[in-house]
């Protein structure tokens, strides 16, 4: 039986630690600066400067989120458990009336709260400008984009916690975290593209399964979720010719993203309890 009071106590400590060392403020400032710059100058190559439509703003920010949020989430959580073990405080904490599952959940929720607060604060500046410029109608799709960004960060935070449980020291954990970022953000899509090129697009029945391989990457799930949420954004990406109609449903992609949050965290909990 999980004691919610114990989980909340650990989560509160993790969140307060991030506030005290100004991590939340620093990441929020990073998000704010990059979001404002990209949203404002995203159309410079077309000869337009300034905030454009909500759809165009979201299209400009999608790439920023895919590169930046997974990296920050992985760096935030890679030492959640292994760091405690190296400092010798893990055994001390577990000697208290708290289970391993409660400790892990508390740490994850505290880190998730810090990451979510930073994301909301960072992208909130652009939301304020959009609302003042285009009215409340522009905020609804942008709010969906922020929610998807939060889910992406939580998915990679789950992967970071899993790495922290599996690694034997912080050096290995940090290396695994960076390797995961390279794989999911940079390498995964190149591998799929290379598969298409080497086969010349002639994969027979296997071609039908190709779009479903995108679901194996939370960054691609985030991309699909945002591309198919707005019609104007669909015209700016090439996914519309690849992803079939059954997958082009935002609610379905949101469920897949929730799976990416739950599965690594469940694996981390199982491993942590069995060690």
HELIX and SHEET records of a PDB file:
HELIX    1   1 UNK A    4  UNK A   20  1                                  17    
HELIX    2   2 UNK A   23  UNK A   41  1                                  19    
HELIX    3   3 UNK A   44  UNK A   46  5                                   3    
HELIX    4   4 UNK A   54  UNK A   77  1                                  24    
HELIX    5   5 UNK A   82  UNK A   87  1                                   6    
HELIX    6   6 UNK A   90  UNK A   94  1                                   5    
HELIX    7   7 UNK A  100  UNK A  134  1                                  35    
HELIX    8   8 UNK A  137  UNK A  166  1                                  30    
HELIX    9   9 UNK A  170  UNK A  181  1                                  12    
HELIX   10  10 UNK A  182  UNK A  187  3                                   6    
HELIX   11  11 UNK A  188  UNK A  199  1                                  12    
HELIX   12  12 UNK A  206  UNK A  213  1                                   8    
HELIX   13  13 UNK A  214  UNK A  216  5                                   3    
HELIX   14  14 UNK A  218  UNK A  227  1                                  10    
HELIX   15  15 UNK A  231  UNK A  234  1                                   4    
HELIX   16  16 UNK A  238  UNK A  241  5                                   4    
HELIX   17  17 UNK A  245  UNK A  247  5                                   3    
HELIX   18  18 UNK A  250  UNK A  274  1                                  25    
END                                                                             
